[in-house]
Amino acid sequence: MLEKAKKLGKDQEISEAVAQDEALDPCTIINPHSHGFIDLRGLSSLGNEGRALPWTTKGYDYGRNFTLGICSTPFKKSHNGPREMQDGVNSTLVGGYYMDTKSGKYVSLGEFSTTPVVRGRKLTLKYYNGSYCENLVDRSTGLPVRRSTMITFTCDRDMLAKASISYVGSFDDCNYMFEVRSHHACPTAAKANNLAAVWIFLLIFVAALLVYFSGDFLYRNIRAQKMQKV
């Protein structure tokens, strides 16, 4: 029941984001409060010529190190197979993971999403359907729930690197939270606004050319009339 409710919540978030602007590219969003355009593709493989762009962070009080992908998988190659992925999850869909030292397998923190969502004042990405978590059991199925992850983004224009990722904490060692600080999380002008700005610039440029040539034509005409009078 719990997993079903989570899935319904995920579907609702995606529907809201899609309804907000169907023309937006993956890993981008228009903030409903500021109406600024936010493009996170520079933090993902989408802005890295399709190559994986893994981000690592230490879970100091958790005892493990995490690797995350933003809107994409952090894996540089496939790790499918019972000897590599815990619970047989598809490694091409994994959005984050850590290595289980006991089994030597990769533990998925959830499947990556390309749909950022603003919750309250926070920009977030949610990953669901990771490896099973033995600490929580779905009462309707009797099976362990799957791990999930929430990533929150904070605008930091002073960040010289692309981003800084921190492990915030976990709930029952099943649901994980991370914070990303980056200038890529800062709002800019929307694509439509950029296009409008280009057209405005072109119109001003054309108008300036017309004024220049018409003024030159008028000057030559007046000069020619003066020459005829002389």
N, C-alpha and C positions, 0 to 999 in steps of 0.2 A: 504493500500500500504506500509505504514511504517513497519507494523508488518510482512508483506510478505518479505520485504527486510531484516529485521532482521533475519528471519528464514533462508533465503538463505545464509546470512553471517554466521550463526551458522553452517549450513550444510557444507559450504566450509571449515570452521575451523576444523570441525571434520574429513572431508575427508583428509585434509592436515596432520592432526595428525596421522590418521590411516595409510596413505601412508608412513609416516616417518618410522614407525616400527610396523608392524602388530603383532609382537610377544610380545609387551609390555603389562604388566599387567595394570588393571585399576588404575588410579590415579598416574601413573608414566610416565616419559617422558625422552627422551634424548635431551639435549640442542643442537640445531643445530649449535650453535656458538662454544661452548666449548667442545661439544661431551660428556659432563659429564652426568651421570645417576642421575635423581632426583626422589626420592620416597616420595610422600606425604601421603602414606597410614597410617603412624604413627599418622597423624592428623585426621583420619577418623575412622568410624566404621570398615573399612576394616582391620585396624591394631589394633582393640580393641575387637577382638573375636566376631565381629558382633554386639556388643552393641553400642548404640548411643553415640556419643562424641560431645556434643554441646559446642559451643564457644560463649561467650557473650561479648558484647561491648556496651558502652553508646554513644548515639548520643547527645552529650552535647548541640549543637545548634539546634538539630532537635526535642528535647523534647520526644524522645522515646528510649527505649533500644532494641537492636537487638540480635537475637540468630542465629548463622550460623552453618552449617555443612560443612565439607570439603569432597567433593566427596560422600556425603551421607546425609541423612536427620538428623537434630538435634533432631527430635521428638523421645522420648523414647517409645511412644505408639501411636496408631492410633487416630487421631482427626477428622476423616471424619464425616460429618454431617452438615446440614445447620446452626446448632446452634454454631458450633465451627469454621469452616473454611469459611472465606469470599469468596463469589463467587463460592462456591462449589468445590474448587480445591482439588485434591487428596493429603492428608497429607503425604502419604508414598513417594511422589516424591518431597516434599518441601525441598529446600536447605537452606532456611533462612526465618525468619519471625519476626514480631513484633506484639504486642497485641494492637488492636484498643480500646482505653479506652471508646469511645462512644458506639460502638456496642458490645464490649466484645468479639470480634472474632479475630482469628489469621489471619493476613494479610501475604500472601506468597510473598516473594521477588524473586521467580523464582524456577524452578525445578533444582535440583542439577545435575551436570555433573561430570563424572569420566574421562574426557579428558582434561588435562592441555594443554595449548597452549602458545608458546613463541611468544610475539608480540613485535617487536623491540628487546629490551634487557630485557624485563619484562616477568616473568612467570605469567600466568593468568589462572583463571577459570571463565567461564561465565555461569550464570544461567538465563534462559528465561522462559516465559510463567507463570508468577506469577499471583497474583490477579489483577483485573482491576484497572486502575489508572484514576480517573475522570479528571485529569488535562490535559490529552492529548487524542485526539480523532483521530481514523483512518478514514481519509476522504473517503476511498473506502467502508467502512462498516458502518460508523457512530457510531461505538462502541468505548468505551475507549480502549486504548492500555493496554497491560499487563505489569506488573512491571518486571524489570530485574535487575541483579546484576553482577558487575565485582569485582573479588577478585584478587589482585596482591600479589605476594609473594616476600619477600626479604630474602636473605640468611643472617643469623646472628648466627655465630658459638659461640658467647659468651652468647647466650640465654640459661639460666639454665633451665627454664621451657620449655615445649614442643613448646609453641608458645605464641605470643602476638598479639591480633587482635585489630585494630583501625578502627573506622568509619571515612572515608575521606570526604564524602559529597554525595549529590544527585543532579540530574538534573530534575527539574520540579516535585520533590517528586515522581518520577516514576522510575528512574534509579539510582541505589545505587552503591557506590564504597567503598571497604574496603581494608586495607592493612594487611597482615599477615607477621610477622617477626618470623623466626624459623630456627633452624639448620636443620630441615627436608627439607628446601628449598635449601640447599647447595648441589652442585653436588658431586657425588662420582663416583667410577669406575662402569661402566656398568656391568650388570649381566654376559654378555658374557665374559667380561674381568676378572671378578671374577673367572669364571669357568676356564679360561685359566691360571690364576695364580695358581689355585689348581693343575692343570695338570703339570705345570712347577715345582711346589714344589714336587709333587710325583716323577717326573722324576729325579730331583736332589737327592731326598732321595734314590731312587732305585740305582742311579749311585754311591752314597756314600757307600751304602751297598755292591755293587759289588766291589768297590775299597778296602773296608775294608776286605772282605772275600778273595779276590784274593791276597791282601798283606799278610794276615795271612797264606794263603796256601803256598805262595812263601817263607815266612819266615820259616815255618815248613819244607818245602822241602829242603831248604839250610841247615838248622840245622841238618836234618837227614843225608844229604850227608857228613857233617863234622864229625858226629858221626861215620859213616861207615869208614871214613879215619883213625880215631883214633883207 
